[in-house]
Amino acid sequence: MTTITRTEDLAAFCAEAKTQPYVTVDTEFLRERTYYARLCLIQLALPPKSGPRQDGGAAVLVDPMAEGLSLEPLYDLFRHETTVKVFHAARQDLEIFFLDSGFFPTPLFDTQIAAMVCGFGEQVGYETLVRRIAKQNLDKTSRFTDWSHRPLSAAQMEYALADVTHLRAIYEYLSAELAKSGRQSWLAEEIATMEDPATYVTRPEDAWQRVRTRTTSPRFLAVVRELARFRETYAQERDIPRSRVFKDDALIELASTRPANEADLGKSRLLLREARRGEIATGILAAIKTAAALPASDLPAATGHEPVRQGNSALGDLLRVLLKAKAEQAGVAPKLIASSADLDLIAAGERDLPALHGWRAEVFGDDALRLSRGEIALSAKGTAIAVVPVGQATARA
């Protein structure tokens, strides 16, 4: 097992990777004690029977914690457009690389999304794909180890390399299946969504929208917004988890009780002891004061907090039947097409939804709209569900 700790060695490997059709990539990181993920290890593998040793395809570990190591050769590879960068469940990996470099690896292939498009089910795990496609079993005992500790154990290194070596067979199989079915454009649509920078950057002024609350009072939401803004800013500046500042349940309590001084903060049931005084206490009280002073015109609307609009519940049930039937016919995981909440929104008249655009419209969305307009009906044919024009359905009745 090769561990790269020098920039020149990383550059040599990446130069070889640029001559290959693809490279598989994975990372190990820690996030329990920081706001931003701490990158601890990068795994890379080239296609089988390639690389300088001509064995099973070169596979290496890159130690980003090594003193003096620059990741610029890797980022140069990420910008190289003739080598596909293959990840599994890439979102967290992309966040790490985007926040560090400012761009996304291109072209990108995510085997979890590809597997859903190819009918492997919802949010299919890597271990499942290794077992079903590569016909191998994974030893997961090192999954939750401390990846920042050095030296890494042999078990950790073997586990880490398995995350990219088996990924080669998975990529080649899924890539061939997509080509066979003509669904490469489906995957491209999903990848484009993953490459939206807004997905990976949390602006403090928007942090309140992630807080779940049943209360829709504009003044209450203003306090939630200011508290969430302070918490996010404080956590980002000090690189600590937002839960270390105060948790969501404490935030909701504070928005409800609106303490006016540190003595009031001391009465909180949910606030951490260290948050009842010092900088955090000062920030909490200032946030509440700011929210209280806002004019009515500056209070937030309940976007993201209001309940799903009420629609035709019977239509919602029919849409669920239609989705299940269409997903089975296409061999695609239903949740990749639409969520249960999406179906309720369609039944309530919402039309600006991903389920009604792109490849989803071809598979499900167009018929969902026709069903909503009363132009088609659903008919049981044995164990299958068929779409029938309304005129034909009436004639059959």
DOKEKOL-36796 format. One line per 5 residues: number of its first residue (from 1); their letters; for each residue z, y, x of N, C-alpha, C. Coordinates in pm, whole numbers. Each point is the difference from the previous one (the first is absolute). Layout:
BEGIN
NUM) a) Z/Y/X/Z/Y/X/Z/Y/X | ... .
//
This chain:
BEGIN
1) mttit) 0/-119/84/0/119/-84/0/124/88 | -97/89/-23/-15/121/80/62/118/-73 | 89/72/69/57/122/-55/-49/117/84 | -65/94/-64/-56/117/68/103/111/2 | 27/49/120/97/109/17/-60/117/77 .
6) rtedl) -127/-14/46/-63/107/78/-125/49/-72 | -24/130/8/-114/60/-69/-131/-60/48 | -14/-25/130/-127/-53/52/-29/-141/-53 | 106/-80/-22/-21/-134/-56/-39/8/-148 | 59/95/-71/-38/19/-140/-144/48/-9 .
11) aafca) -38/89/89/-138/49/1/-99/-113/26 | 35/-92/91/-89/-113/30/-17/-91/-122 | 111/-27/-67/-10/-85/-119/-82/69/-109 | 24/128/-21/-71/72/-105/-149/13/31 | -33/10/128/-142/3/39/-67/-131/-38 .
16) eaktq) 69/-113/22/-53/-129/-41/-11/-8/-152 | 99/54/-69/-1/-4/-147/-119/76/-57 | -43/106/68/-113/79/-49/-131/-79/2 | -6/-109/74/-120/-83/4/1/-107/-109 | 109/-7/-77/18/-105/-99/-24/53/-142 .
21) pyvtv) -34/-89/-94/-23/46/-138/127/43/-70 | 115/-54/41/126/40/-62/117/-26/94 | 113/63/-33/126/-25/68/108/-3/-108 | 90/-97/8/109/-7/-96/121/75/56 | 73/67/-90/107/92/41/123/-20/-89 .
26) dtefl) 116/6/61/125/1/-76/104/77/81 | 109/36/-63/108/72/68/135/-57/-40 | 97/24/85/140/-23/-33/72/132/21 | 87/34/-94/66/130/8/138/-9/-63 | 78/104/20/132/13/-61/4/129/-80 .
31) rerty) 68/-5/-115/10/121/-82/138/15/-64 | 86/-94/24/129/1/-69/86/120/38 | -16/51/122/89/106/48/-73/133/23 | -127/7/-37/-78/123/22/-82/35/-123 | -44/124/-8/-90/43/-109/-140/-53/27 .
36) yarlc) -45/21/123/-133/-48/39/13/-137/65 | -98/-85/-29/2/-134/59/-7/10/153 | 80/-81/66/-1/-5/147/-87/-118/42 | -114/29/59/-94/-103/42/56/-75/119 | 14/-132/-14/61/-82/105/-98/-95/68 .
41) liqla) -106/-40/-70/-93/-97/57/-132/9/-74 | -108/-20/74/-134/-6/-59/-62/-131/45 | -60/-74/-95/-66/-125/31/-151/16/-25 | -79/-52/93/-146/10/-9/-62/-134/36 | -105/-38/-70/-71/-124/34/-150/19/-21 .
46) lppks) -78/-58/90/-146/4/-9/-51/-128/-65 | -124/-2/-45/-55/-118/-66/9/-124/89 | 5/-117/-58/5/-125/78/-117/-9/97 | 29/-61/115/-99/-24/105/-58/129/56 | 82/104/-1/-42/124/63/109/42/97 .
51) gprqd) -24/106/69/101/47/94/-21/-59/138 | 67/56/99/-25/-38/139/37/-144/33 | 93/-62/-77/43/-135/37/-82/-109/-69 | -80/42/-100/-84/-95/-73/82/-118/-54 | 122/27/-48/80/-109/-57/-10/5/-152 .
56) ggaav) 103/43/-66/-6/7/-146/-21/140/-48 | -40/90/88/-8/141/-35/124/69/52 | -19/107/79/114/68/61/91/57/-107 | 131/-20/18/101/56/-89/112/55/86 | 41/123/-27/100/66/84/105/70/-84 .
61) lvdpm) 114/23/63/104/86/-54/-3/131/78 | 13/111/-70/5/131/66/138/58/-26 | 68/39/108/136/52/-11/-4/153/0 | 2/63/-118/-7/147/-5/127/68/50 | 104/-81/22/125/55/53/3/3/152 .
66) aegls) -104/-56/63/-5/-4/147/-18/141/56 | 75/32/101/-4/134/58/-139/29/57 | -54/114/-40/-128/45/54/-123/-55/-71 | 18/-92/-95/-116/-56/-69/-55/99/-102 | -130/28/9/-69/85/-97/-79/-87/-97 .
71) leply) 4/33/-127/-75/-76/-100/-141/56/-21 | -40/98/80/-132/59/-19/-114/-102/12 | 4/-100/92/-107/-101/0/-9/-76/-133 | 115/-26/-63/-1/-67/-130/-60/92/-106 | 36/127/3/-54/94/-98/-150/20/21 .
76) dlfrh) -43/-8/123/-144/7/27/-71/-121/-61 | 64/-117/8/-54/-120/-65/-1/19/-152 | 104/60/-54/6/23/-145/-112/91/-47 | -47/89/89/-111/90/-37/-136/-65/21 | -4/-115/65/-125/-68/33/-55/-68/-126 .
81) ettvk) -112/47/-51/-45/-38/-134/-76/-131/-9 | -26/-66/110/-70/-128/-10/95/-120/11 | 126/27/18/100/-107/2/93/16/-120 | 0/-98/-88/85/5/-120/145/-22/40 | 88/82/-53/144/-16/24/60/-73/-120 .
86) vfhaa) 54/-119/23/47/-88/-107/152/0/-5 | 56/34/-116/144/-2/-23/29/-86/-123 | 125/-38/-16/46/-58/-126/108/91/-57 | -18/44/-128/96/91/-63/22/120/92 | -104/80/15/-6/97/109/77/129/-24 .
91) rqdle) 52/23/-119/52/132/-33/101/53/101 | 102/-81/33/103/50/92/-54/16/142 | -90/-89/40/-63/14/132/-81/130/5 | -76/26/-107/-82/121/-3/87/125/4 | 112/-4/-69/91/115/1/46/31/142 .
96) iffld) 39/-104/73/47/19/137/-110/62/86 | -118/-58/-4/-109/48/86/-49/138/-44 | -6/24/-132/-48/130/-48/96/113/39 | 130/-23/-18/96/104/34/3/27/150 | -36/-100/81/0/18/145/-131/60/51 .
101) sgffp) -113/-42/-61/-130/39/54/-76/99/-88 | 30/1/-129/-70/91/-91/-128/-56/-59 | -30/-128/22/-120/-60/-58/27/-147/-31 | -96/-63/-70/12/-140/-37/-98/-85/80 | 37/-125/32/-96/-90/65/-124/-16/-88 .
106) tplfd) -116/1/62/-123/-13/-77/-103/-81/78 | -75/-89/-67/17/-42/-139/123/-90/-14 | 54/-3/-121/125/-69/-27/-22/-114/-99 | 70/-111/21/-6/-115/-91/143/-45/-24 | 42/-5/-126/135/-45/-35/-11/-135/-69 .
111) tqiaa) 55/-104/63/-17/-134/-55/82/-21/-127 | 107/75/-20/74/-16/-125/-83/48/-119 | -63/116/16/-86/52/-107/-120/-91/-19 | -61/-43/110/-117/-88/-9/36/-129/-71 | 119/-53/26/43/-124/-64/15/19/-151 .
116) mvcgf) 51/115/-43/12/26/-143/-138/11/-64 | -93/64/69/-137/10/-51/-64/-139/-9 | 39/-89/90/-57/-135/3/78/-100/-86 | 97/49/-78/66/-87/-95/122/-75/50 | 64/49/106/118/-68/54/130/44/-66 .
121) geqvg) -8/85/-101/121/43/-70/46/137/43 | 111/44/-60/51/135/21/90/9/122 | -27/101/85/83/26/118/23/-127/82 | -106/-75/22/12/-128/70/53/21/141 | 96/-82/39/64/15/130/-80/-65/112 .
126) yetlv) 26/45/122/-69/-52/117/27/-149/18 | 124/-40/-20/36/-140/17/-82/-90/-93 | -22/47/-123/-78/-77/-96/-144/-16/48 | -58/108/52/-138/-6/46/-13/-88/124 | 99/6/88/-3/-87/118/0/-146/-43 .
131) rriak) 83/-31/-97/10/-139/-47/-128/-44/-73 | -55/87/-83/-114/-39/-82/-135/10/70 | -12/93/93/-129/21/67/1/-57/141 | 101/36/79/6/-48/139/60/-140/11 | 58/-51/-111/60/-135/-2/110/-15/105 .
136) qnldk) 78/106/14/111/0/95/128/43/-72 | 113/-28/64/129/46/-52/58/101/98 | 71/100/-54/60/103/83/150/-21/13 | 51/25/119/144/2/23/46/144/-20 | 75/24/-109/39/136/-36/141/36/48 .
141) tsrft) 60/-80/86/139/23/39/20/131/76 | -105/52/63/15/124/77/-37/123/-79 | -26/-15/-128/-52/111/-81/91/122/0 | 131/-20/-13/92/112/-14/82/26/126 | -55/-34/114/71/24/126/-13/147/41 .
146) dwshr) 77/38/100/-5/137/53/-115/11/99 | -109/62/-44/-120/8/83/11/107/108 | 105/80/-4/17/102/104/76/-54/121 | 59/-117/-14/78/-56/110/-94/-60/107 | 30/26/125/-77/-55/110/92/-78/94 .
151) plsaa) -45/-115/56/-135/-57/-20/-11/-73/-133 | -125/-12/-50/-25/-79/-119/16/-149/35 | 46/-76/-95/14/-144/22/-136/-67/-15 | -11/-122/50/-124/-76/-16/-31/-23/-146 | 104/-23/-82/-20/-22/-143/-56/125/-67 .
156) qmeya) 51/117/38/-51/124/-56/-146/21/38 | -33/-27/124/-137/20/46/-97/-94/-70 | 41/-125/-17/-85/-97/-70/-20/41/-146 | 107/43/-63/-9/45/-139/-96/118/-11 | 15/97/90/-82/120/-5/-148/-32/21 .
161) ladvt) -30/-86/95/-140/-35/26/-62/-77/-117 | 81/-81/-68/-52/-75/-115/-50/93/-110 | 55/122/-3/-41/96/-102/-142/52/22 | -55/-20/119/-138/44/23/-94/-115/33 | 51/-110/53/-90/-110/35/-50/-72/-125 .
166) hlrai) 87/-30/-95/-44/-62/-124/-82/97/-85 | 25/128/20/-71/102/-79/-151/-5/25 | -40/-51/116/-144/-10/29/-70/-94/-97 | 57/-118/-22/-62/-96/-92/1/54/-143 | 108/69/-36/11/57/-134/-107/106/-21 .
171) yeyls) -16/89/99/-102/104/-10/-140/-59/-13 | -32/-96/86/-135/-56/-2/-29/-68/-134 | 99/-68/-55/-18/-67/-129/-19/103/-112 | 89/98/-7/-6/98/-109/-124/88/12 | -37/34/121/-120/81/20/-124/-74/-50 .
176) aelak) -5/-130/28/-113/-81/-48/1/-11/-152 | 119/-15/-59/10/-9/-147/-44/130/-66 | 37/113/57/-42/128/-56/-151/18/8 | -57/-42/113/-145/9/16/-71/-90/-100 | 58/-117/-22/-59/-96/-94/2/53/-143 .
181) sgrqs) 109/67/-36/15/49/-137/-56/141/-19 | -36/65/109/-52/136/-9/106/103/-33 | 124/-28/36/109/89/-38/53/86/115 | -81/16/103/46/84/111/31/141/-48 | -77/50/-96/23/137/-50/133/11/-72 .
186) wlaee) 47/-110/-61/130/2/-66/109/25/103 | -8/-74/111/98/18/107/-9/142/57 | -122/50/15/-18/134/57/68/106/-86 | -6/-16/-133/68/95/-89/151/-2/23 | 55/-119/16/145/-12/19/41/57/136 .
191) iatme) -82/-25/102/31/52/133/-4/152/-1 | -96/58/-72/-10/146/-7/127/61/-58 | 60/-68/-97/126/48/-58/112/-6/103 | 2/-106/79/103/-14/104/-13/107/108 | -119/55/17/-24/96/107/20/145/-46 .
196) dpaty) 71/19/-109/33/134/-47/125/47/76 | -11/105/81/116/45/80/123/32/-85 | -23/44/-125/113/36/-86/91/-119/-27 | -54/-122/14/80/-120/-23/112/-15/102 | -19/57/118/90/-27/112/86/120/41 .
201) vtrpe) -18/112/-69/77/119/34/80/43/-121 | 132/5/13/86/45/-108/38/145/25 | -47/88/-87/36/141/11/133/22/-70 | 94/68/62/131/18/-62/-5/57/-141 | -96/90/-26/-9/61/-134/-46/-99/-107 .
206) dawqr) -58/-112/44/-46/-101/-96/94/-120/-8 | 104/-2/82/87/-119/9/70/-31/-131 | 24/99/-83/73/-21/-126/-76/-93/-95 | -131/-7/14/-79/-82/-91/23/-150/21 | 66/-36/110/33/-140/27/135/-39/-58 .
211) vrtrt) 74/96/-49/133/-26/-53/-11/-37/-148 | 52/-116/-36/-9/-47/-138/116/57/-82 | -35/65/-109/101/53/-91/-55/2/-142 | 87/-22/-96/-41/2/-140/5/141/-59 | 67/88/68/17/136/-52/-122/84/32 .
216) tsprf) -51/72/-101/-121/80/19/26/149/-17 | 127/40/-4/33/142/-8/-55/73/122 | -78/107/-19/-56/72/115/106/50/98 | 113/47/-50/104/49/92/60/-115/80 | 23/-112/-65/51/-119/70/-100/-43/107 .
221) lavvr) -128/-3/-36/-102/-41/97/-11/99/115 | 28/127/-27/-2/99/108/108/-31/103 | 119/-41/-48/107/-36/93/-40/-126/78 | -60/-99/-70/-48/-121/67/-101/38/108 | -91/89/-33/-104/40/95/60/65/125 .
226) elarf) 94/92/-19/57/71/114/89/-92/85 | 73/-90/-65/81/-95/76/-88/-96/79 | -108/-49/-63/-91/-92/68/-72/71/114 | -34/128/-20/-66/77/106/93/13/122 | 126/35/-27/96/13/111/18/-134/70 .
231) retya) 20/-107/-77/23/-131/61/-117/-42/87 | -123/18/-50/-118/-43/76/-14/80/129 | 20/131/-9/-10/84/119/106/-38/103 | 121/-19/-46/111/-37/89/-29/-134/67 | -47/-99/-77/-28/-133/55/-116/4/99 .
236) qerdi) -106/74/-32/-115/8/89/38/67/132 | 73/111/-7/34/75/121/90/-79/93 | 83/-87/-56/94/-77/82/-43/-145/18 | -114/-36/-60/-54/-136/9/106/-104/-40 | 55/19/-119/96/-96/-55/-47/-40/-140 .
241) prsrv) 37/-117/-49/-39/-39/-136/56/98/-102 | -78/29/-105/49/93/-102/128/-51/-66 | 16/-134/-5/121/-55/-61/125/32/82 | -17/35/129/112/39/85/48/141/-34 | -85/78/-65/39/134/-43/77/-13/-131 .
246) fkdda) -68/-46/-103/63/-47/-123/-103/-80/-77 | 47/-97/-77/-89/-90/-72/-43/61/-133 | -98/-64/-63/-53/52/-125/106/9/-109 | 88/-100/-8/100/5/-107/95/118/21 | 30/32/125/83/117/28/-75/129/-33 .
251) liela) -130/2/28/-81/117/-32/1/27/-150 | -18/-106/-80/2/16/-146/137/48/-47 | 106/-55/60/135/45/-36/17/148/31 | -46/44/118/11/139/38/-79/92/-93 | -119/-46/-41/-82/80/-91/67/12/-136 .
256) strpa) 79/-99/-37/69/2/-129/126/85/4 | 80/-13/108/128/70/7/-12/140/61 | -100/22/84/-28/129/64/126/63/62 | 56/-64/100/120/54/65/-26/138/59 | 102/84/-4/-15/138/46/63/23/137 .
261) neadl) 82/-94/48/67/18/129/38/-135/58 | 53/0/121/32/-127/66/111/-75/-73 | 88/73/-66/104/-68/-79/-63/-80/-112 | -103/55/-63/-71/-73/-104/-72/-121/58 | -59/18/118/-69/-112/65/96/-116/26 .
266) gksrl) 124/34/31/98/-103/28/31/-88/-119 | -36/45/-120/25/-78/-122/-114/-99/-29 | -107/7/76/-114/-88/-25/38/-146/23 | -45/-86/-90/27/-144/15/-97/-66/96 | -120/56/13/-109/-69/68/-39/62/134 .
271) llrea) 43/120/27/-39/68/122/75/-58/120 | -73/-25/109/63/-50/122/103/100/51 | 105/-51/63/108/86/46/-51/110/94 | -91/-37/92/-48/98/98/-90/106/-63 | -45/-23/-124/-85/98/-67/80/102/-80 .
276) rrgei) 131/-15/-2/83/89/-81/45/124/78 | -43/10/123/35/115/83/-109/17/107 | 7/110/71/-95/23/108/-139/38/-48 | -102/-30/82/-138/44/-29/-53/-57/-130 | 28/-126/-27/-53/-61/-122/62/65/-123 .
281) atgil) 130/21/2/67/66/-113/-57/140/-21 | -19/73/108/-57/135/-10/-139/-5/-61 | -80/-97/44/-136/-14/-53/-1/-36/-147 | 89/-88/-41/8/-40/-141/34/120/-87 | 103/75/39/44/114/-80/-108/108/-6 .
286) aaikt) -71/21/111/-108/99/2/-115/-43/-90 | -31/-130/0/-108/-50/-85/33/18/-148 | 122/-30/-36/42/16/-140/-3/147/-40 | 45/87/90/-1/143/-28/-143/52/-16 | -90/-47/85/-141/41/-9/-59/-40/-134 .
291) aaalp) 26/-124/-42/-55/-49/-127/56/78/-118 | 128/36/8/63/73/-110/-58/140/-17 | -49/57/111/-50/138/-3/-149/9/-36 | -68/-111/-12/-143/3/-28/-29/53/-141 | -101/86/-14/-40/42/-135/-66/-117/-73 .
296) asdlp) -3/7/-131/-55/-109/-81/-144/-32/39 | -75/101/42/-142/-21/34/-17/-86/125 | 105/-11/84/-10/-78/124/64/-138/-11 | 45/-36/-117/62/-131/-16/-108/-109/-3 | 28/-116/57/-103/-107/3/-19/-64/-136 .
301) aatgh) -123/-44/-23/-28/-79/-120/43/-143/26 | 4/-79/-104/51/-137/12/-106/-98/44 | -100/46/77/-105/-89/49/61/-114/80 | -38/-122/-33/51/-115/71/133/-47/-52 | 61/76/-95/129/-39/-53/-6/-27/-150 .
306) epvrq) -110/42/-64/-7/-22/-143/-38/-145/-29 | 45/-53/-114/-35/-137/-34/-149/-12/-27 | -49/-122/10/-141/-24/-27/-33/44/-142 | -113/71/-14/-38/46/-133/-15/-117/-95 | 43/21/-122/-10/-106/-99/-143/-14/-49 .
311) gnsal) -50/-116/3/-135/-26/-48/3/-111/-104 | -114/-60/-20/-14/-110/-96/51/-127/69 | 117/-49/-42/58/-116/68/-86/-124/-18 | -65/-10/-117/-89/-115/-24/-120/5/96 | -53/122/22/-111/15/94/47/-35/141 .
316) gdllr) 122/41/34/54/-36/131/6/-150/19 | 39/-72/-104/6/-147/8/-139/-59/18 | -98/56/-71/-138/-48/13/-53/27/140 | 34/116/55/-45/32/136/59/-98/102 | 122/-44/-23/61/-99/89/-75/-132/-5 .
321) vllka) -40/-40/-120/-78/-123/-15/-135/16/70 | -64/116/-21/-129/26/63/12/-1/152 | 104/63/52/19/4/146/18/-141/56 | 81/-80/-64/22/-137/49/-131/-78/0 | -77/14/-107/-127/-72/-9/-98/47/106 .
326) kaeqa) -12/131/16/-95/55/96/40/-33/144 | 130/4/28/48/-32/134/-28/-146/34 | 20/-89/-97/-28/-141/22/-148/-24/24 | -83/68/-78/-145/-16/16/-46/48/138 | 60/111/47/-41/57/128/71/-64/118 .
331) gvapk) 107/-77/-28/77/-59/109/74/105/80 | 58/98/-70/69/112/64/141/9/-57 | 96/38/83/136/19/-48/3/112/-103 | 57/-24/-122/1/103/-106/58/133/46 | 111/-3/76/64/125/40/-84/81/96 .
336) liass) -99/-62/64/-90/76/85/-93/86/-87 | -22/-45/-124/-86/74/-91/79/108/-73 | 111/-38/-62/78/95/-79/143/-50/-15 | 94/92/-6/140/-35/-24/27/2/-150 | 114/-51/-39/38/3/-141/11/144/-50 .
341) adldl) 51/89/88/10/142/-37/-139/60/-20 | -97/-40/81/-138/48/-16/-53/-37/-138 | 27/-122/-42/-50/-46/-131/61/82/-113 | 128/31/12/65/82/-103/-60/141/-2 | -33/53/117/-61/132/7/-140/0/-60 .
346) iaage) -77/-106/26/-134/-10/-61/13/-5/-152 | 96/-78/-49/21/-10/-145/43/134/-59 | 64/85/83/45/131/-47/-107/107/15 | -116/-37/57/-110/95/9/-27/55/139 | 78/-40/101/-23/47/137/-129/-60/55 .
351) rdlpa) -80/84/67/-127/-49/53/-18/24/150 | 90/73/61/-11/26/143/89/-99/75 | -46/-125/5/74/-107/65/-94/-82/88 | 49/-51/113/-85/-83/86/-60/-120/-73 | 72/-55/-98/-48/-118/-73/-129/27/-75 .
356) lhgwr) -33/127/-20/-119/37/-78/-112/51/89 | 14/-17/129/-102/52/93/-34/-104/107 | -114/21/66/-41/-86/111/-20/-144/-43 | 34/-91/92/-22/-143/-28/89/-48/-115 | 116/64/-19/87/-41/-109/-66/24/-136 .
361) aevfg) -80/107/-8/-70/28/-125/-99/-112/-31 | -68/-49/103/-96/-108/-20/69/-127/-49 | 114/-30/58/69/-124/-33/76/11/-132 | 65/114/-22/91/13/-113/-11/132/-76 | -7/110/71/14/131/-61/-99/32/-108 .
366) ddalr) -129/-33/22/-102/31/-102/30/-72/-131 | 36/-128/10/33/-75/-122/132/48/-60 | 92/46/84/126/54/-52/-26/123/-87 | -93/85/43/-33/118/-79/-74/-39/-127 | -88/-97/9/-71/-47/-120/98/-60/-100 .
371) lsrge) 97/-75/50/103/-57/-88/82/112/-65 | 32/103/77/78/113/-53/-77/75/-108 | -133/5/14/-83/70/-100/-35/-87/-119 | 41/-125/2/-29/-90/-111/-140/-56/3 | -66/4/117/-138/-48/9/-8/-149/28 .
376) ialsa) 109/-58/51/3/-143/26/130/-58/-52 | -1/-131/-16/119/-74/-40/18/-116/98 | 113/-66/-8/28/-115/85/1/-125/-86 | -61/-103/52/-9/-125/-75/42/-117/89 | 75/-93/-56/41/-119/74/-109/-105/-8 .
381) kgtai) -42/-49/117/-99/-107/7/60/-112/83 | 61/-93/-67/71/-106/71/120/61/72 | 5/-18/132/109/57/78/-36/136/59 | -123/47/-30/-46/125/57/0/112/-105 | 2/124/49/-10/118/-85/-137/63/22 .
386) avvpv) -71/24/-111/-134/57/9/-1/140/-61 | -85/87/56/-22/134/-54/-115/-8/-98 | 22/50/-121/-101/-10/-107/-25/139/-57 | -128/44/-12/-28/127/-68/57/-3/-142 | 46/115/-46/69/4/-130/-87/-51/-113 .
391) gqata) -128/29/1/-89/-49/-107/0/-151/-8 | -6/-64/118/0/-147/3/133/-56/-44 | 108/69/41/132/-46/-39/18/5/-150 | -54/108/-64/10/12/-145/-81/-107/-70 | -121/-28/55/-84/-102/-60/65/-138/5 .
396) ra) 67/-29/116/67/-129/15/116/-13/-99 | 69/114/-21/114/-4/-94/-51/-29/-140 .
//
